[in-house]
Amino acid sequence: MANHKTAAKTSGKTAAAESGKTRITIAYGDGIGPEIMAATLSIMEAAGAQLAYDEIKIGQDVYLKGMESGMEPGAWEVLRRNKVFLKAPITTPQGGGYKSLNVTVRKTLGLFANVRPCRAYTPYVESYFPTMDLVVIRENEEDLYAGIEHQQTAEVVQCLKLVSRPGSEKVIRYAFEYARAYGRKKVTCMTKDNIMKLSDGLFHKIFDEVAKEYPDIESNHYIIDIGAALLADKPEMFDVIVTLNLYGDIISDITAQVAGSVGLGGSANIGDGFAMFEAIHGSAPDIAGKDLANPCGLIHAACLMLVHVGQPKVAERIMNALLKTLEDGIHTGDIYNAAHTLQKVGTKAFAKALIERLGQTPAKLKAVSMGENIKPIEVKVRPTPPTAKRLLGVDVFLHWTGEHRNPHELGQILESLTGDQLKLKMITNRGLKVYPDGFPETFCTDHWRCRFVARQSLHGMARSHTPEADVIYYDIISLLQRLMSAGLNFIKVENLYEIDGQRAFSLGQGE
């Protein structure tokens, strides 16, 4: 993260630099976006934020012009120049191949960590958890959000889950550094590595490795399902949570909702030299233009941005005024409650009330205190060590609709095509072994995984130029040629490796 002097220098805007202002990029977005952005900018100006703005056009109107990124090409140069982006919610059209702009920006600019603080404001915003105060740090670039999907047969589609060592280490190390920087005591990892033993297992393994370097910070791990349940029931037991992309998306909304309202949550998307700040809620087109929207989420995001650019005291001033406004019973409709709402207001009136309270602190809610010397968090990822990789076999995925979809019939066909070097070990359907020794009750789709391995171990025997391999690539190519000649429709192949002496592929259920 860059401080405000660095950001001003790299912006190329002489007037802003000379005035001591940080130049940032803003986008008004779609739906309620323009209303809550206008409210947020007015509050920052009244609070004395030293900012200058470059606006870019993004969102639905750009999508409808045929630009699937949702962003006009010239916008990228503005983002590169300013390095800091405050974005109102946008609408991603469903279907039609459109990509999520949020995902596009996060991945294009390398925004690897999504940081979502969440605290309760009880009793002024209804919540069962008055002491809740936690931060979800979500991996932001990988997992299922890689967006790699294929329809492979008439009945089956796939979505690839990608988890990398450097991507995992980067966000995990950031979570521990964040805990240190903000005086938090515990970091909790959440995965589903009891099922996804390789992908989620890698994330958990790296978490355990990194945790050893931070003996001053408590660390623990939960399987995501029980972790999410505990977040909904006992959120006070958590401090900082780090998790994979999809899980982080889900549990950050859970935490925001049990704290009182998704409309209150802001987030920071942090990368190496870039950052984007946004509310966690959507564009709410059903209430757009009606002066009903709660601007607190984007205000919160703007305060995270102010800390990022080296203006923490302005952020502190705004957040305390926001807390005082809530404490005084001035609420938008989404957080209205009969016991504590004294004045139900719209977007503009809420912003006005907050501005009137700048310089004040709450009397009952815990006031925000931010030091002058909050330093940017930097993480360094260790180089990936070299590995020994050995080819053991191949999974060939077939589209096959034989009579009655009988796996025994398919198995007999494949047994006749294996050749001298390979043997058919098993066939699975939707991950469950159906050949050999399958059960007739098992329902099968038209999508089959067929695992081939060496007929015998060739390790140590002189074979071609790779005596260390049980299988060579030519064996796989020859197999595919035989399958093709037999009229079998193979969809894709996945090679089976041993890496550093460890099996690097999953077993079939029932194998």
Secondary structure, DSSP 8 states (H G I E B T S, - for coil): ---HHHHHHHH--HHHHHTT-EEEEEE--STTHHHHHHHHHHHHHHHT--EEEEE--BSHHHHHTT-TTSB-HHHHHHHHHH-EEEE------SSTT---HHHHHHHHTT--EEEEEEE--TTTS--S-TT-EEEEEEE-SSBGGG--EEE-SSS-EEE--B--HHHHHHHHHHHHHHHHHTT--EEEEEE-TTTSTTHHHHHHHHHHHHHTT-TTSEEEEEEHHHHHHHHHH-GGG-SEEEE-HHHHHHHHHHHHHHHT-GGG-EEEEE-SS-EEEEESS---GGGTTTT----HHHHHHHHHHHHHTT-HHHHHHHHHHHHHHHHTTEEEGGG--TTT-SEEE-HHHHHHHHHHTTT---SSS------TT---------------EEEEEEEEEEE---GGG-HHHHHHHHHTTSTTTEEEEEEEETTEEEETT--TT----SEEEEEEEESS--TTS--TT-TT-SS-HHHHHHHHHHHHHTT-EEEEEEEEEEETTEE-S---BT-
